[in-house]
Amino acid sequence: MAEIKYEIVKHIGVLSEGSRGWQKELNLISWNERSPKYDIRDWAPNYEKMGKGVTLSEEEVTKLKEMLEQI
């Protein structure tokens, strides 16, 4: 399995924290040296491990924001 490279370009915020200390965060991340995208996923303390998450482009984040404002 190929190694996944990532760089957290900007930490935006913590959405929640689980009982084991993992935090669900919104960050701007560059995956495999590509353009940064918005990312929501669980992270272990000190970013040692990550859970599954969702990555969104700028356009998708804008649409999501518009949808959330309607509820």
N, C-alpha and C positions, 0 to 999 in steps of 0.2 A: 504494500500500500504506500502510495506517495505521501511524503510529508506535506502537511498543510502549513503554509507560512501566513502569518497575520501580524498586522501592526494596528494597535488601537490608536487612531489618529486623534480622536477626541472622545473623552468620556462625557456623556451627556447627563446620565442620571441613573439612579437605582429605582426600579419599579417595586421590588419586594425582596425579602430575605427569608430563606427557608430555615428550618430548625437545625440543619447541619452546617449552616453558615454560608451556603451558596446564595448568590445574589442574582436576581433577574435584572439585567441592565440594558439600557439603550446606549449604544456607542456608535461612533463612525469608525469603521474598520476597513483597512485595505487588506484584501485576501489575495495571496499569491502575487503580491506587488502590482495589483490592478488598482484602478480608481476606487477610492473609498466609497462605501455604501453604508446605509444605516442598518444596524443589526440589533435584534432583540434576542437574548439567550441567557441561560443560567451559566454562572461562572463560579468555580471553586475559589476559596480564599487564595489570594496572591496570584490568581489567574493560572493556577497549576493545571486545571482541567476545565473543559467546557462541555455544556450540554447541547442538545439539538436546539436550533433556533431558526429565525427567519431573517432574511436579508432583503432590504428594500432600497430601490433607487430613489433619487430625489423626487421624481415624478410620482412614484408610488406613495411616498411619505406625504406628499401634498394632498393626494386623493384621500388617503387614510385620515388625515387631519380634517378634511372637509366632511367626511362621513361621520367622524366622531363628534363634530360640532352639531350634527343633526340629532343626536340622541340625548 
